[in-house]
Amino acid sequence: MYIDKELIDFQSDVIEASKSTPVLVDFWASWCGPCVYLSPTLEKLAEEAGDTWNLIKVNTESQQDLAVKYGIRSIPNVKLFVNGEISGEFIGALPEEEIKQWLELNIPKYSEVERVEEVIPE
């Protein structure tokens, strides 16, 4: 699912959220032609995916600290977070069919994602 919002807290919006649902992070910038090309495709695929995975967009111009932290040297740069860790990535504006194949290979099935659950002692 893609919700168009300004990233407020990477820790909660991406790291913590990825412990229950995979989060695809699109590192982009408004001046980047390939980013502008890729963005609608990722948004469309996220909408089609429903609650299978979530899309978060990170503008590298306004979030330079995150770009440095995650070693973003070229954009668009797309990283998949699962269980709080990067589990896959690609760089560049891939065609929709290639992105679909990449997602099929990299998005874990529901049973493969570790769920963080509170254990209540009896």
C-alpha positions, 0 to 999 in steps of 0.5 A: 500500500502507498500512502502519500505522506511526508516521512516523519520518523524513519525508525517507526515508518520503516524499521518498526513497520517492516517487522510486520509488513515489508516496506519498500523505500524509494530514495528519490529527488525531484530533479532526477528524471529516472526517479520521476519515471519510476515513481508512478510505477512503484505507486501503482504496484504498491496500490495493487499489492494491497497490504502485502507490502508498503511503499515509503518515499524518501526525498534525498534532498530533504532527508540527506542524513538518511541518504548518507546513512544508507549509502545512497550514491545514485538515485533512484535507489529502492531498498526493501526492509523486512524485520528491520533490515535491508533484504533487497535493493535495486538502483535505477528506473526498471521497467514495470515487468522487471520490478514485478519479477524483482518483487516476486523474488524479494517480497517474503510470503506472509509466513516468512515474515517474523511477527513481533508479538507480545507474550503474555505469561499465564 
